Amino acid sequence: YIRNVKTLGIWAVGLVGGSYVEAPKVVNGTVAEFNVGYLPSRTFAVDMAGFAVNLRVVMNSTAVFGLHCKERYAPET
């Protein structure tokens, strides 16, 4: 469940990208690759509905986001 995510959680998403399901492939408790239809070569090939980040992680981070994304890698609109 989303409420049990301590840091980052990831799960399968159905009916996305022309596939019945897109999901991470997990080996020994670690995500090894992603079974996705759209640009599987992306570093984190995850649909926006397929992950959650604990808000404490976000609020305690000093990370910043740039204004420009690589073509075809921009967030979904």
C-alpha positions in Angstrom: 0.0 0.0 0.0 1.1 3.6 -0.7 0.9 4.5 3.0 3.5 1.9 3.9 6.2 3.4 1.6 9.1 4.4 3.8 11.4 5.9 1.1 10.3 4.9 -2.5 7.8 2.4 -3.7 7.2 1.1 -7.2 4.5 -1.3 -8.6 2.9 -2.4 -11.8 0.5 -0.3 -13.8 -2.2 -1.7 -16.0 -3.5 -0.6 -19.4 -0.7 1.9 -20.1 1.5 2.6 -23.2 -0.4 0.2 -25.4 0.4 -2.7 -23.0 -1.9 -4.6 -20.6 0.7 -4.1 -17.8 4.0 -2.3 -17.3 6.0 -3.4 -14.3 9.5 -3.5 -12.8 11.5 -6.7 -12.9 12.8 -7.3 -9.4 15.8 -9.5 -8.6 16.7 -10.2 -5.0 14.6 -7.2 -3.8 16.1 -4.7 -6.3 14.7 -3.4 -9.5 16.8 -4.8 -12.3 14.9 -3.6 -15.3 11.5 -2.4 -16.5 9.0 -4.2 -18.6 7.5 -1.2 -20.5 6.4 -0.4 -24.0 7.5 3.2 -24.2 11.3 3.9 -24.3 12.4 1.0 -22.2 16.0 2.4 -22.3 15.1 5.2 -19.9 17.0 5.1 -16.6 13.7 5.0 -14.7 11.1 3.7 -17.2 8.1 4.1 -14.8 4.6 5.4 -15.5 3.7 8.3 -13.2 1.0 6.1 -11.6 3.6 3.4 -10.7 5.6 4.9 -7.9 5.4 6.9 -4.7 8.0 8.8 -2.7 7.6 9.4 1.0 7.1 13.2 1.6 9.8 13.3 4.2 12.3 12.3 1.6 11.2 15.1 -0.7 11.1 17.8 2.1 14.6 16.8 3.4 16.2 16.9 0.0 18.3 19.6 -1.5 17.7 18.3 -5.1 16.6 20.8 -7.7 14.9 20.2 -11.0 16.0 22.0 -14.3 13.7 23.8 -16.6 14.6 21.7 -19.7 14.0 18.0 -20.4 15.6 15.9 -23.0 13.3 15.6 -26.0 10.8 12.7 -25.6 11.8 12.3 -21.9 9.6 15.2 -20.7 6.9 14.4 -18.1 3.5 13.4 -19.4 0.9 16.1 -19.9 
